Amino acid sequence: METSSTILALDFTGVGAAQSFGSLPIARTARRVDPLGAHFDRRRAITEQAAELCEQLGEAPRHVFGYCSGAVLAATVAACFRERTGTEPQVVLFDPDPVGPDYVRDEFALLFASLGGVPPVTTGADLTWYEQRLADLRPDLVRDAGGDEAAGELVDYLLARHRAWLRFLDACAEAPPASLEGVVSVITGRKAVTLAGVLTRPERHVAFQGDAPEGALLAHPSTESLVRAALMR
């Protein structure tokens, strides 16, 4: 049985249950780390974030799990462990998404709309501009939440998490692809997978194809058996 000492799961814990490793039985005892935690106070480069994680953990896990936009961080963490310890964890990616500037822009538009705003034109926008536009929404959000001190604290945390999300994506968009010696396992419900921008050799992966709908891979009944097959290869 895989235990917390063998699996490091990079888990976006603030999203819905269907997109959290907590819904995947084999990962419930894993060491789960939210990639956004490092970006609340400031934006960190992915290589810096990976080095901090390796320093904190010390011993390399047997496997590193990454979901969606966490793919490049998962691969970079594995490469960092190999450089530091001589042991490269097996990387298992779930519906990996290479992140570029267009991805960041689209995620900003979704965030802005989810907060009740009309997404502004983002041509030529950068991270500072995105963060300022989110801050502009604060007065209306606090008013709609009740207008008291508790409402302000709730909105401030919500905006802080959204800023961390955009900082993380911005860092992913600028991160160099990771150089790994091992072959990456990809668990997916998609018909096509690309790891360009995630790996220096994106063809070095094995796909384990499931039938989960988009956004529900981690909670889908078929995913557990796909993961166990990937870990046994």
KOLKE-608139 format. One record per residue (C-alpha): residue number from 1; residue in three letters; chain; x, y, z. Coordinates in pm, 1 decimal, m for minus. Example, Ala and Ser with C-alpha at 12.3 -4.5 7.8 and 13.67 -1.06 7.14 Angstrom:
<atoms>
(atom 1 "ALA" "A" (1230.0 m450.0 780.0)) (atom 2 "SER" "A" (1367.0 m106.0 714.0)) 
</atoms>
This chain:
<atoms>
(atom 1 "MET" "A" (0.0 0.0 0.0)) (atom 2 "GLU" "A" (121.7 349.2 m83.8)) (atom 3 "THR" "A" (166.1 569.4 223.8)) (atom 4 "SER" "A" (237.9 932.5 305.3)) (atom 5 "SER" "A" (610.7 862.1 278.7)) (atom 6 "THR" "A" (580.6 741.6 m80.4)) (atom 7 "ILE" "A" (340.5 987.2 m245.7)) (atom 8 "LEU" "A" (368.2 1365.1 m264.1)) (atom 9 "ALA" "A" (41.4 1501.9 m405.5)) (atom 10 "LEU" "A" (40.1 1861.6 m526.2)) (atom 11 "ASP" "A" (m322.1 1929.3 m446.1)) (atom 12 "PHE" "A" (m530.7 2240.5 m508.2)) (atom 13 "THR" "A" (m720.8 2200.3 m183.8)) (atom 14 "GLY" "A" (m940.5 2506.4 m229.1)) (atom 15 "VAL" "A" (m1121.7 2374.7 m536.2)) (atom 16 "GLY" "A" (m1419.7 2140.2 m556.7)) (atom 17 "ALA" "A" (m1394.4 1783.0 m428.1)) (atom 18 "ALA" "A" (m1403.7 1639.1 m780.1)) (atom 19 "GLN" "A" (m1070.2 1812.6 m848.4)) (atom 20 "SER" "A" (m892.2 1725.0 m523.4)) (atom 21 "PHE" "A" (m670.3 1424.5 m450.8)) (atom 22 "GLY" "A" (m877.0 1378.2 m136.0)) (atom 23 "SER" "A" (m1138.6 1209.9 m355.3)) (atom 24 "LEU" "A" (m885.0 954.9 m484.1)) (atom 25 "PRO" "A" (m851.7 661.8 m237.5)) (atom 26 "ILE" "A" (m487.1 582.6 m312.2)) (atom 27 "ALA" "A" (m388.4 945.5 m242.4)) (atom 28 "ARG" "A" (m584.9 1002.3 77.7)) (atom 29 "THR" "A" (m284.6 917.6 294.6)) (atom 30 "ALA" "A" (m39.0 1104.3 72.5)) (atom 31 "ARG" "A" (159.2 1407.2 178.7)) (atom 32 "ARG" "A" (m66.2 1670.9 22.7)) (atom 33 "VAL" "A" (76.6 2016.0 m49.1)) (atom 34 "ASP" "A" (m125.0 2302.3 m196.1)) (atom 35 "PRO" "A" (89.8 2466.1 m469.4)) (atom 36 "LEU" "A" (m79.9 2800.6 m406.7)) (atom 37 "GLY" "A" (42.4 2824.2 m48.3)) (atom 38 "ALA" "A" (383.4 2949.3 m156.6)) (atom 39 "HIS" "A" (232.5 3235.1 m359.5)) (atom 40 "PHE" "A" (15.8 3410.1 m99.9)) (atom 41 "ASP" "A" (286.6 3655.0 7.6)) (atom 42 "ARG" "A" (459.8 3691.1 m330.2)) (atom 43 "ARG" "A" (506.0 3524.6 m666.9)) (atom 44 "ARG" "A" (774.9 3257.7 m664.8)) (atom 45 "ALA" "A" (949.0 3104.3 m963.7)) (atom 46 "ILE" "A" (859.0 2737.3 m1010.1)) (atom 47 "THR" "A" (1222.4 2634.7 m968.8)) (atom 48 "GLU" "A" (1235.7 2827.6 m639.0)) (atom 49 "GLN" "A" (911.7 2670.7 m518.4)) (atom 50 "ALA" "A" (1034.3 2323.1 m611.4)) (atom 51 "ALA" "A" (1363.7 2377.1 m427.1)) (atom 52 "GLU" "A" (1176.3 2490.3 m113.7)) (atom 53 "LEU" "A" (957.0 2179.7 m125.6)) (atom 54 "CYS" "A" (1259.0 1950.7 m163.3)) (atom 55 "GLU" "A" (1428.0 2125.6 129.8)) (atom 56 "GLN" "A" (1119.8 2086.1 348.7)) (atom 57 "LEU" "A" (1067.9 1718.2 267.4)) (atom 58 "GLY" "A" (1431.5 1611.2 270.9)) (atom 59 "GLU" "A" (1381.1 1252.6 155.6)) (atom 60 "ALA" "A" (1252.2 1194.9 m195.1)) (atom 61 "PRO" "A" (904.6 1036.3 m219.4)) (atom 62 "ARG" "A" (855.8 744.3 m455.5)) (atom 63 "HIS" "A" (590.5 929.7 m654.2)) (atom 64 "VAL" "A" (490.0 1290.0 m723.1)) (atom 65 "PHE" "A" (130.0 1350.9 m830.1)) (atom 66 "GLY" "A" (35.7 1665.9 m1021.7)) (atom 67 "TYR" "A" (m306.8 1771.7 m1143.9)) (atom 68 "CYS" "A" (m391.5 1998.6 m1436.5)) (atom 69 "SER" "A" (m177.8 2316.4 m1421.7)) (atom 70 "GLY" "A" (32.2 2158.4 m1145.6)) (atom 71 "ALA" "A" (208.9 1945.5 m1407.0)) (atom 72 "VAL" "A" (517.8 2161.0 m1453.4)) (atom 73 "LEU" "A" (567.7 2197.7 m1076.3)) (atom 74 "ALA" "A" (538.3 1820.3 m1026.0)) (atom 75 "ALA" "A" (797.9 1753.5 m1294.9)) (atom 76 "THR" "A" (1028.3 2025.7 m1160.2)) (atom 77 "VAL" "A" (1002.9 1886.2 m805.8)) (atom 78 "ALA" "A" (1103.9 1540.1 m933.1)) (atom 79 "ALA" "A" (1401.3 1686.9 m1119.5)) (atom 80 "CYS" "A" (1502.3 1879.5 m806.4)) (atom 81 "PHE" "A" (1495.3 1564.5 m592.7)) (atom 82 "ARG" "A" (1715.9 1384.6 m845.7)) (atom 83 "GLU" "A" (1970.6 1666.4 m833.7)) (atom 84 "ARG" "A" (1969.2 1678.6 m453.1)) (atom 85 "THR" "A" (1939.4 1311.2 m357.4)) (atom 86 "GLY" "A" (2023.4 1112.5 m669.2)) (atom 87 "THR" "A" (1672.9 962.4 m663.4)) (atom 88 "GLU" "A" (1408.8 1075.5 m912.3)) (atom 89 "PRO" "A" (1049.7 1011.3 m803.9)) (atom 90 "GLN" "A" (808.1 872.0 m1059.0)) (atom 91 "VAL" "A" (586.5 1153.0 m1186.4)) (atom 92 "VAL" "A" (215.8 1083.9 m1233.9)) (atom 93 "LEU" "A" (17.9 1361.1 m1401.1)) (atom 94 "PHE" "A" (m359.4 1387.4 m1411.1)) (atom 95 "ASP" "A" (m512.1 1571.7 m1709.9)) (atom 96 "PRO" "A" (m195.3 1784.4 m1738.3)) (atom 97 "ASP" "A" (m227.7 2135.0 m1878.5)) (atom 98 "PRO" "A" (79.0 2314.8 m2015.5)) (atom 99 "VAL" "A" (39.4 2677.3 m1905.8)) (atom 100 "GLY" "A" (114.2 2975.6 m2129.2)) (atom 101 "PRO" "A" (15.5 3344.6 m2134.7)) (atom 102 "ASP" "A" (m318.5 3268.1 m2302.9)) (atom 103 "TYR" "A" (m401.7 3018.7 m2028.0)) (atom 104 "VAL" "A" (m332.2 3280.8 m1760.2)) (atom 105 "ARG" "A" (m545.2 3537.7 m1943.7)) (atom 106 "ASP" "A" (m836.2 3295.9 m1978.6)) (atom 107 "GLU" "A" (m819.8 3195.9 m1610.9)) (atom 108 "PHE" "A" (m821.6 3563.0 m1511.7)) (atom 109 "ALA" "A" (m1134.7 3619.1 m1720.8)) (atom 110 "LEU" "A" (m1306.0 3321.6 m1553.4)) (atom 111 "LEU" "A" (m1209.6 3445.2 m1206.7)) (atom 112 "PHE" "A" (m1325.1 3797.4 m1279.4)) (atom 113 "ALA" "A" (m1660.4 3676.4 m1411.1)) (atom 114 "SER" "A" (m1708.2 3440.4 m1114.1)) (atom 115 "LEU" "A" (m1676.1 3742.3 m883.5)) (atom 116 "GLY" "A" (m1949.9 3927.6 m1066.3)) (atom 117 "GLY" "A" (m1732.2 4151.0 m1281.0)) (atom 118 "VAL" "A" (m1734.3 4196.9 m1656.7)) (atom 119 "PRO" "A" (m1390.7 4074.9 m1773.2)) (atom 120 "PRO" "A" (m1198.0 4375.3 m1907.1)) (atom 121 "VAL" "A" (m987.7 4369.5 m2221.4)) (atom 122 "THR" "A" (m660.5 4197.5 m2130.7)) (atom 123 "THR" "A" (m446.3 4256.6 m2439.4)) (atom 124 "GLY" "A" (m90.9 4315.3 m2321.8)) (atom 125 "ALA" "A" (m186.1 4270.0 m1955.5)) (atom 126 "ASP" "A" (62.5 4141.8 m1699.2)) (atom 127 "LEU" "A" (33.8 3995.3 m1349.6)) (atom 128 "THR" "A" (36.5 4335.6 m1177.5)) (atom 129 "TRP" "A" (m253.7 4448.4 m1394.9)) (atom 130 "TYR" "A" (m452.5 4130.7 m1318.0)) (atom 131 "GLU" "A" (m399.5 4177.2 m944.3)) (atom 132 "GLN" "A" (m509.9 4539.8 m956.2)) (atom 133 "ARG" "A" (m828.4 4455.0 m1144.3)) (atom 134 "LEU" "A" (m914.6 4198.5 m876.0)) (atom 135 "ALA" "A" (m849.7 4456.6 m603.5)) (atom 136 "ASP" "A" (m1090.4 4694.9 m779.4)) (atom 137 "LEU" "A" (m1372.5 4447.2 m710.1)) (atom 138 "ARG" "A" (m1320.0 4447.4 m331.6)) (atom 139 "PRO" "A" (m1563.9 4726.9 m230.2)) (atom 140 "ASP" "A" (m1858.3 4569.8 m413.9)) (atom 141 "LEU" "A" (m1771.9 4220.4 m289.1)) (atom 142 "VAL" "A" (m1754.5 4336.5 73.5)) (atom 143 "ARG" "A" (m2086.7 4520.3 38.0)) (atom 144 "ASP" "A" (m2255.5 4216.4 m117.8)) (atom 145 "ALA" "A" (m2118.1 3993.2 161.3)) (atom 146 "GLY" "A" (m2276.0 4208.3 433.9)) (atom 147 "GLY" "A" (m2047.7 4507.5 460.8)) (atom 148 "ASP" "A" (m1915.3 4429.4 810.5)) (atom 149 "GLU" "A" (m1569.3 4335.9 936.3)) (atom 150 "ALA" "A" (m1633.6 3963.2 890.5)) (atom 151 "ALA" "A" (m1734.6 4026.9 529.5)) (atom 152 "GLY" "A" (m1412.2 4219.0 472.2)) (atom 153 "GLU" "A" (m1201.8 3935.9 612.4)) (atom 154 "LEU" "A" (m1384.7 3678.7 399.7)) (atom 155 "VAL" "A" (m1338.8 3881.7 82.6)) (atom 156 "ASP" "A" (m973.8 3952.1 161.2)) (atom 157 "TYR" "A" (m902.0 3578.7 192.8)) (atom 158 "LEU" "A" (m1092.3 3504.0 m126.7)) (atom 159 "LEU" "A" (m899.6 3767.9 m321.1)) (atom 160 "ALA" "A" (m570.3 3653.6 m167.4)) (atom 161 "ARG" "A" (m633.3 3300.2 m290.8)) (atom 162 "HIS" "A" (m725.1 3426.2 m636.5)) (atom 163 "ARG" "A" (m406.7 3633.9 m647.4)) (atom 164 "ALA" "A" (m205.6 3329.3 m543.8)) (atom 165 "TRP" "A" (m370.0 3128.9 m822.8)) (atom 166 "LEU" "A" (m277.2 3390.5 m1084.9)) (atom 167 "ARG" "A" (76.8 3419.7 m946.1)) (atom 168 "PHE" "A" (118.4 3044.1 m962.8)) (atom 169 "LEU" "A" (m9.1 3030.0 m1321.1)) (atom 170 "ASP" "A" (212.2 3321.1 m1422.0)) (atom 171 "ALA" "A" (512.5 3140.0 m1274.0)) (atom 172 "CYS" "A" (413.8 2819.9 m1458.1)) (atom 173 "ALA" "A" (389.5 3010.7 m1785.4)) (atom 174 "GLU" "A" (749.2 3129.7 m1745.4)) (atom 175 "ALA" "A" (893.3 2806.3 m1605.6)) (atom 176 "PRO" "A" (1138.4 2609.6 m1819.4)) (atom 177 "PRO" "A" (1035.1 2252.1 m1901.9)) (atom 178 "ALA" "A" (1176.9 1992.2 m1664.0)) (atom 179 "SER" "A" (1441.7 1742.9 m1766.6)) (atom 180 "LEU" "A" (1356.8 1398.1 m1629.8)) (atom 181 "GLU" "A" (1532.0 1064.3 m1672.1)) (atom 182 "GLY" "A" (1221.5 854.9 m1610.9)) (atom 183 "VAL" "A" (908.4 815.7 m1820.1)) (atom 184 "VAL" "A" (610.6 1013.6 m1693.5)) (atom 185 "SER" "A" (273.8 845.5 m1639.7)) (atom 186 "VAL" "A" (m32.3 1040.5 m1753.1)) (atom 187 "ILE" "A" (m380.4 958.4 m1624.0)) (atom 188 "THR" "A" (m640.1 1120.9 m1844.5)) (atom 189 "GLY" "A" (m988.8 1113.8 m1983.3)) (atom 190 "ARG" "A" (m885.6 1325.7 m2279.9)) (atom 191 "LYS" "A" (m829.7 1192.6 m2629.2)) (atom 192 "ALA" "A" (m503.9 1382.2 m2672.7)) (atom 193 "VAL" "A" (m231.8 1488.1 m2428.4)) (atom 194 "THR" "A" (59.1 1723.6 m2483.3)) (atom 195 "LEU" "A" (347.4 1775.4 m2243.3)) (atom 196 "ALA" "A" (523.6 2038.6 m2451.7)) (atom 197 "GLY" "A" (634.3 2308.3 m2208.2)) (atom 198 "VAL" "A" (621.4 2060.8 m1918.1)) (atom 199 "LEU" "A" (906.9 1826.9 m2017.6)) (atom 200 "THR" "A" (1217.2 1881.2 m2226.8)) (atom 201 "ARG" "A" (1128.4 1549.0 m2392.1)) (atom 202 "PRO" "A" (747.4 1559.7 m2399.7)) (atom 203 "GLU" "A" (722.8 1232.7 m2591.9)) (atom 204 "ARG" "A" (858.8 1041.3 m2290.3)) (atom 205 "HIS" "A" (526.8 960.3 m2129.5)) (atom 206 "VAL" "A" (285.6 670.3 m2104.0)) (atom 207 "ALA" "A" (m84.8 752.6 m2112.2)) (atom 208 "PHE" "A" (m342.5 558.5 m1913.5)) (atom 209 "GLN" "A" (m672.4 641.1 m2077.6)) (atom 210 "GLY" "A" (m996.1 657.3 m1880.9)) (atom 211 "ASP" "A" (m1346.6 776.2 m1956.3)) (atom 212 "ALA" "A" (m1387.3 1047.8 m1692.0)) (atom 213 "PRO" "A" (m1553.4 1370.7 m1807.7)) (atom 214 "GLU" "A" (m1353.8 1694.1 m1801.5)) (atom 215 "GLY" "A" (m1305.2 1825.2 m1446.9)) (atom 216 "ALA" "A" (m1408.2 1502.3 m1274.7)) (atom 217 "LEU" "A" (m1104.1 1279.0 m1326.4)) (atom 218 "LEU" "A" (m993.3 1249.2 m963.2)) (atom 219 "ALA" "A" (m1340.1 1151.2 m838.5)) (atom 220 "HIS" "A" (m1424.0 913.1 m1123.1)) (atom 221 "PRO" "A" (m1455.8 541.6 m1029.9)) (atom 222 "SER" "A" (m1222.5 429.0 m1309.8)) (atom 223 "THR" "A" (m930.8 649.4 m1205.3)) (atom 224 "GLU" "A" (m814.5 446.1 m904.3)) (atom 225 "SER" "A" (m739.9 137.4 m1115.3)) (atom 226 "LEU" "A" (m557.5 351.5 m1374.3)) (atom 227 "VAL" "A" (m334.4 498.4 m1102.5)) (atom 228 "ARG" "A" (m251.2 155.8 m960.6)) (atom 229 "ALA" "A" (m160.2 35.4 m1310.0)) (atom 230 "ALA" "A" (61.6 338.9 m1358.9)) (atom 231 "LEU" "A" (243.5 283.8 m1027.3)) (atom 232 "MET" "A" (313.3 m80.2 m1115.1)) (atom 233 "ARG" "A" (472.7 m20.1 m1453.5)) 
</atoms>
